[in-house]
């Protein structure tokens, strides 16, 4: 297996990308190919390890790419005109079978455009979308879409529900149909804007036919109750929801840490509870959950958080290996092929 990593994409590139790969390479079986400016990558590896990349691991490779797609670049223009960018080179390697999964923390719009134009959509899918994993009470929550499609139609949300149900059940070996909720401002059928009201009707109508365990509208405060497996929304709302949750998690960890260190009595009093506090901190840390898989394209494409540090790249690389091992994309393609018949 060959994991392709965009070494030049993201706010902390290339340092965080390369450090994450260096940490992950000895924890996985796959080869990691760093896609980007070869001289820069070689120099960074030497700086971080004191060794040439060939001395670090025989499963750590470089694919030279002379250009970089920046966060401010217009997605379609960048994909079409920056043909030797780390992102486009990575996509072409994936398409040609020279890699099994592509990871990037770069421009989200360019990543979606490249995945759609260069790798191609699964037949029967109108729009690929980002499936992000979040913590939930004694479980996990899949948020779909968490940032790729800011303008959606009801058919898109229906397909998001179908794709995420197939993906979650197969990837995590669930022995039941995942529960699917529609993010809304209330639980009543009449609540929400036109997109949500029409999507509710469509999901309710098609749920049994498409094997979707639709449980209705869900308010944001109930999303993490442990009763829900999948939360469906458009990418605009989903991205706001995702970043709000991440920000609130940081707030909890920061204020809890400050409270425990306020004085000597609070420090002493917290000592017996430290293992529990560490477990809690790990559970609410979004970095523990890696990147988001683009569901709906023909090959595995993973979007890492734009502000990913080395820890998040490390987890995302390990997560990407599992995506390939579990054949998440192949199972999705097969399910939609059967639906078309």
Secondary structure in CASP SS format (residue, H / E / C, confidence):
PFRMAT SS
TARGET T0000
AUTHOR 0000-0000-0000
METHOD secondary structure of the structure
MODEL  1
X C 1.00
X E 1.00
X E 1.00
X E 1.00
X E 1.00
X E 1.00
X C 1.00
X C 1.00
X C 1.00
X C 1.00
X C 1.00
X C 1.00
X C 1.00
X C 1.00
X H 1.00
X H 1.00
X H 1.00
X H 1.00
X H 1.00
X H 1.00
X H 1.00
X H 1.00
X H 1.00
X H 1.00
X C 1.00
X C 1.00
X C 1.00
X C 1.00
X C 1.00
X C 1.00
X E 1.00
X E 1.00
X E 1.00
X E 1.00
X E 1.00
X E 1.00
X C 1.00
X H 1.00
X H 1.00
X H 1.00
X H 1.00
X H 1.00
X H 1.00
X H 1.00
X H 1.00
X H 1.00
X H 1.00
X H 1.00
X H 1.00
X C 1.00
X C 1.00
X C 1.00
X H 1.00
X H 1.00
X H 1.00
X H 1.00
X C 1.00
X C 1.00
X C 1.00
X E 1.00
X E 1.00
X E 1.00
X E 1.00
X E 1.00
X C 1.00
X C 1.00
X E 1.00
X C 1.00
X C 1.00
X C 1.00
X C 1.00
X C 1.00
X C 1.00
X C 1.00
X H 1.00
X H 1.00
X H 1.00
X H 1.00
X H 1.00
X H 1.00
X H 1.00
X C 1.00
X C 1.00
X C 1.00
X E 1.00
X H 1.00
X H 1.00
X H 1.00
X H 1.00
X H 1.00
X H 1.00
X H 1.00
X H 1.00
X H 1.00
X H 1.00
X C 1.00
X C 1.00
X C 1.00
X C 1.00
X C 1.00
X E 1.00
X E 1.00
X E 1.00
X E 1.00
X C 1.00
X C 1.00
X C 1.00
X H 1.00
X H 1.00
X H 1.00
X H 1.00
X H 1.00
X H 1.00
X H 1.00
X H 1.00
X H 1.00
X H 1.00
X H 1.00
X H 1.00
X C 1.00
X E 1.00
X C 1.00
X C 1.00
X C 1.00
X C 1.00
X C 1.00
X C 1.00
X C 1.00
X E 1.00
X E 1.00
X E 1.00
X E 1.00
X E 1.00
X E 1.00
X E 1.00
X E 1.00
X C 1.00
X C 1.00
X E 1.00
X E 1.00
X E 1.00
X E 1.00
X E 1.00
X E 1.00
X C 1.00
X C 1.00
X C 1.00
X C 1.00
X C 1.00
X C 1.00
X C 1.00
X C 1.00
X C 1.00
X H 1.00
X H 1.00
X H 1.00
X H 1.00
X H 1.00
X H 1.00
X H 1.00
X H 1.00
X H 1.00
X H 1.00
X H 1.00
X H 1.00
X H 1.00
X H 1.00
X H 1.00
X H 1.00
X H 1.00
X H 1.00
X C 1.00
X C 1.00
X C 1.00
X C 1.00
X C 1.00
X C 1.00
X C 1.00
X E 1.00
X E 1.00
X E 1.00
X E 1.00
X E 1.00
X C 1.00
X C 1.00
X C 1.00
X C 1.00
X C 1.00
X C 1.00
X C 1.00
X C 1.00
X C 1.00
X C 1.00
X H 1.00
X H 1.00
X H 1.00
X H 1.00
X H 1.00
X H 1.00
X H 1.00
X H 1.00
X H 1.00
X H 1.00
X H 1.00
X H 1.00
X H 1.00
X C 1.00
X C 1.00
X C 1.00
X C 1.00
X C 1.00
X C 1.00
X E 1.00
X E 1.00
X E 1.00
X E 1.00
X E 1.00
X E 1.00
X C 1.00
X H 1.00
X H 1.00
X H 1.00
X C 1.00
X C 1.00
X C 1.00
X C 1.00
X C 1.00
X C 1.00
X C 1.00
X E 1.00
X E 1.00
X E 1.00
X C 1.00
X C 1.00
X H 1.00
X H 1.00
X H 1.00
X H 1.00
X H 1.00
X H 1.00
X H 1.00
X H 1.00
X H 1.00
X H 1.00
X H 1.00
X H 1.00
X H 1.00
X H 1.00
X H 1.00
X H 1.00
X H 1.00
X H 1.00
X H 1.00
X H 1.00
X H 1.00
X H 1.00
X H 1.00
X H 1.00
X H 1.00
X H 1.00
X C 1.00
X C 1.00
X C 1.00
X H 1.00
X H 1.00
X H 1.00
X H 1.00
X H 1.00
X H 1.00
X H 1.00
X H 1.00
X H 1.00
X H 1.00
X H 1.00
X H 1.00
X H 1.00
X H 1.00
X H 1.00
X H 1.00
X H 1.00
X H 1.00
X H 1.00
X H 1.00
X C 1.00
X C 1.00
X H 1.00
X H 1.00
X H 1.00
X H 1.00
X C 1.00
X C 1.00
X E 1.00
X E 1.00
X E 1.00
X E 1.00
X C 1.00
X E 1.00
X C 1.00
X C 1.00
X E 1.00
X E 1.00
X E 1.00
X E 1.00
X C 1.00
X C 1.00
X C 1.00
X C 1.00
X C 1.00
X C 1.00
X H 1.00
X H 1.00
X H 1.00
X H 1.00
X H 1.00
X H 1.00
X H 1.00
X H 1.00
X H 1.00
X H 1.00
X H 1.00
X H 1.00
X H 1.00
X H 1.00
X H 1.00
X H 1.00
X C 1.00
X C 1.00
X H 1.00
X H 1.00
X H 1.00
X H 1.00
X H 1.00
X H 1.00
X H 1.00
X H 1.00
X H 1.00
X H 1.00
X H 1.00
X H 1.00
X H 1.00
X C 1.00
END
